[in-house]
């Protein structure tokens, strides 16, 4: 399946590539420090875990956008087009509901680290709670504080200095990624509703690669 690459696509792909590259460089540097200089980059493992979390969560929403998630389409291929469209709408409806739940949970978990009120309501947000226990002073375990984030000390930590990176920074990916996931599923639902596609997932990467290999072999014959 061929996809056109827009400017936004390139930005997202570049960000994902940067995250992967940073993970590789930090891990490599830590290996060199450990076996070459009998030392250790204390914060390397924790930062790599955070970068991996950003990579996976942002990549999940991007994969929805590009229809790159793996899926089983045996039933959809067997039924008539109108039925396939209905099944696609049911599937994307379930995904939208799931995304709303995840966005609420992600925001509520992150909000207390940002000195913000979490939402009220058990399943769906009905407003914001009036009283909550702020956890803006919580820090990560090993990653040191970075100068660029010093403004957070006055903004959410009441002027107290951070020794380590506050959790509000790495955990910001939670509401962002879930918001993007909801947005991507909304886009997919519109595509199915308009008849542009009849399914939520349409990834056939292996088939595409085989076809490309066949074409290349045909050119050399």
N, C-alpha and C positions, 0 to 999 in steps of 0.2 A: 504494500500500500504506500503510495507516494504522498508526501505531505509538503505543502509549501511552507517555507520558513519566513516568518515575519520578523520585524525588528524586536518585538516583545519576546518571540521565541528565542532569538539569539541572546537576549539579555538573560532569560531564564536558564538557557543552556550554559552560558558563560558562568553564571553564579554557581550552578551545580558543578561545573568543571573546576572552579576555584576551590570550592569546598573539598572536593576529592583531592585536588592537588595539595592543599594545605595539610590534609590528613596524611598524605604520603610523605611530604617533606618533614613534618613534625615527628612521625614515626621513624623515618630514616635518621633524622638528627639524634633522636634518643638512642637508637641502636648504636650509632657511631660513638656517642658519649659514653654509653655503657661498656662496650667491648673495646673501644679504642683508648678511652681515657679513664676507665674505671670510675665513671661518674654517672649522674642520672639527672635528667630534666624532670623535676618533681611534678610539674603541672602538665606534662606531655600527654599522659594517658587520659586524664580527665578532659582536657581540651579536645582530644581526638574523639572522645565519646560524644561530646557536645556537637562537634562538627558532623559526626556521623548521624546524629539525631536530626540536625538541620537538613542534611543531604537526603535522608529517607523521607522526612515529612514534606519538604518542598517538592521532592521528586514524585511523591504520590499524586499530588494535585496536577503536576505537569503531565504525568502519564495519563491521567483522565482526559486532559485536554487533547492529547495526541492519540487517544484511543490505543494506548500501548500496553495496558494491563492485559494479562492473560485471561481468557474466558472460554467457556464451553458454549458453542453455538449450534450444537447438533439439532436441538429441538427447533430453534429459530429457522434453521435451514430446511426443516421438514414441513413447516406450516405455511399457509398462504401469507402474502404480504400484509393484509390488514390485521391478521392475528399476530404476526411478528411485531407489528408496530404497537399493538396493545400490550404485548409482553414486554416490549422495550420500555413503554411508559410505566408499567408496573415496577419494573426493575429500577428505573431511575427515580421513581417515587420513593422506593425503599431507601435508596442511597441518599436522597435529599433528607429524609427523616433522620437517618443515621448521622448525616453531616450536621444537622441542627443540634442533635444531642451532643455530638463531639465538640462543636463550637462552644456550646454553653459550658460544658465541663472544662474545656481548655481555658476559656476566659476566667471562669471562677477559680481555677487552680492558680493561674498566673496573676490575677488581679491583686491578691493579698500581698504579693511580693512587690507590686507597684504602688502600694498604699492606696488602692482603689477598692470600692465596694464590689463584692461579687453579686451576681444576679439572684433574685428570689425566684421561687417556683421550683417544684420537684423535677419536672420534665422539661418544661418550656420556660424561658425567662418571662417573668411577669413584672419586673421592675428591678430595683436594687435594694439590698438590705441596708437598714439604717445603721446598725451596729455590727462591727466586724473587728477581728483582731489583726492588725497590720503585721505583716512579716517582712516589711521592707528592709529590715536590718539583717536578714538572712544572707549569708555569703556561701559561695561554693567552697569546696574543700581545699583545693590546691592552686587554682589559677589566680595569679596576682591581679590586683586592681590596675586598670589601664587609665592613663591620664585623660583620654578622650571621654571617659564616663564619669569624671569627677563631678560634673554638674548634677549627677543624681544624688550626691550627698546633701546638697541644699534642697533639692527638689522633693525627695521622698524620705530621706534619712535624717531630717531635722538638723542638718549641719554636722552630724557625726561622720568621721572619716571611715571609709572602707579599707580594710587591709587586703581582703580578697575581692574578687569580682562578685558583685551582688547577683543573686539568683534571677532577679528580674531581667537581666540581659540575655543569658542563654535560653531562658524559658519563654522569651518573647516569641519564639518560633511556634509555640503551641497555638495561640489564638490566630496568628498570621496564617499558618498552614491550614488550619481547620476552616478559616474564612475563605481561603483560596479553594479548598476542596469543595465547599458549598457552592462557590461561584462557578467552578468547573462543572459540577453536576447540573447546575441551572442551565449552563450553556448546552450541555448534552441533552437535557430535556427539551430545550427549544429546537435542537436539531432533529430530534425524533418527532416532535409535534409538527414541524414543518415538512416532514417527509424526506429530509436530507439524508437520513440514515434510519435503519429499523432496529438498531441494537445499541446498547450502551458501550460494549467493548467489541472492538473489531480488529484485534491484533493478530496478524498472520506473519510475524517477522521471519519465522523459519521458511515459510513458503516463499516470501519475497527474496530471501537470501539465496535459496535454491534457484529461483528464476533468474536472479542476477548472475549466478555462476554459469547457468546454462547459456545465457546470452553472451557472456564473456568467452565461453568455450566455442560458441558458434562463430564469434568474430575471428578466432584464431584458426578455425578450420579452413 
